[in-house]
Amino acid sequence: MRRLFGMAIFAVAIAFAFTAKAEDTEFDPAKVSESLKAIFQFGSASTKQNLNANTVTLISGTIGGTYVQFGADLASVLDDGNKLRVLPIVGRGSVQSVADILFLQGVDLGIVRSDTLDYLERKGFAKDIKKQFTYVTKLYNEEVHVIASKSVRNLRDLDGKTISVDLPNGGTFVTALTVFERLGMKPKVVYVEQRIAMEKLKAGEIDAVIVCGGKPYKSVSSFKDDRFHLVTVNYEKPLQGDYLPASLSAKDYPNLISDGEQVDTIAVPAVLAAYNWAPNTDRYRKVALFVDNFFTKFPAFQNPPFHPKWKEVSLSAPLTDWQRFPAAKQWLDSHGVEPVARNRFNDFLKQNTAATGKLPADVDKEALFKQFQAWEAEQNARAQVRAAQKQR
């Protein structure tokens, strides 16, 4: 009996030993990180101060949009414990984000469209508003998507028709109304949230839906109805001051564009903007901390699983009539990064004028610029391939 009891004790001891060893070596997915344990156990006023000191808040955009995905990508790459935390906030569109950057307590950065500030000044809602803003970088170009019946061939066919331009205070309505004004169009504009607008379009209650966002845009990709397609927006002279030529392909939207076809449209730059903080303030320090980490780790955004629009971002690209955040300019200067757009366009001109030795006539400039867009995309793709090969 004693022998059996002794064997039982030995077995229990062995079991405990194995359990202890497993606990030492196996990863517990429910385990809280040591840094958060310390916060919960020893948190104090100084802990609160330290947490807030290096947390940068970013107003992104509405659910399902490209801005939200960019905000999530930034947090994923840049979060570094207590050294830097990026806190993306779901926004309500470009106009609302401008107001939030100016007045919402605690907001450090926001993604807005480049035409929004001009719109607010043109309509008399703000004066000298660009002086209150700086930009960290131009992000990417947001394409204008116009979904309508296949009987509609181009945007001008929708003059006088009922068009949804998303909700007020967003960016789509700003771009849409600006384009209508530039082209002298007078459609009946309705403000309907995109998902609801898509259903109204199918039901025949409206004639078209305009969506302005980086391709591939989720709500456009998920729209399926053979009666509709993406409509051409011609790059007409009145639009060339504010917008860029762009195109959409079957690869982008196989649900709305036939295989092998392309739809011409326009695009507007998205901007990572900040309030024009004085250099000696704590808010300036936080944005400068963000800039240093963002620019240093920028190559990470060029690869999956991050949004494909990151491949269009050039940190050094200039933005007309905007002032660069000083710490961003200093980083670019200290790392010898020059404005890519200027250098590349000069290289492109050299290639295209090598035979004649002179620039094309004014009538050819629009075609030349479109060629430059395609050439630049090809150069970006080659550079990304080279960068990926070096990392292997």
Number of C-alpha atoms within 10 A of each C-alpha: 6 7 7 9 10 10 12 12 11 12 12 11 12 12 12 12 12 12 11 11 11 11 11 10 8 8 9 9 6 6 8 9 8 9 10 12 12 11 13 11 8 9 12 11 7 9 14 11 10 13 15 15 17 22 22 22 20 29 29 28 27 17 13 11 20 21 26 21 18 21 22 19 19 22 19 14 16 19 17 13 12 13 13 20 21 21 18 24 17 16 21 19 25 30 22 18 29 26 11 21 24 18 11 11 8 14 21 24 26 26 27 30 30 25 19 23 21 20 17 17 14 11 9 9 10 13 13 11 14 17 12 13 20 21 25 25 23 24 23 21 25 25 25 27 28 23 24 25 18 14 11 18 15 18 21 19 12 19 15 13 15 18 26 28 27 26 16 18 17 23 27 26 25 23 25 21 17 18 19 16 13 15 16 12 17 15 16 14 18 17 13 17 13 18 14 11 22 22 13 17 20 18 10 10 12 20 20 28 24 24 24 26 25 23 23 19 19 14 13 24 14 12 18 14 11 10 11 20 24 30 29 22 22 16 18 13 10 13 18 13 7 18 22 19 21 21 17 23 18 15 14 16 20 14 19 24 19 14 12 9 11 16 19 19 23 25 23 22 20 24 21 21 28 25 24 20 18 11 13 8 9 13 20 20 17 18 23 19 17 26 19 16 15 19 15 13 13 17 14 14 21 18 13 9 8 18 18 15 18 19 18 16 19 17 20 20 16 18 14 8 10 14 17 21 23 18 19 23 19 13 16 17 12 9 10 9 13 14 14 15 14 13 11 15 16 12 11 17 17 14 11 16 12 10 8 8 11 11 13 13 8 9 8 10 12 15 11 16 15 15 12 17 16 11 14 18 13 12 13 15 13 12 12 16 11 11 13 13 9 8 6 5
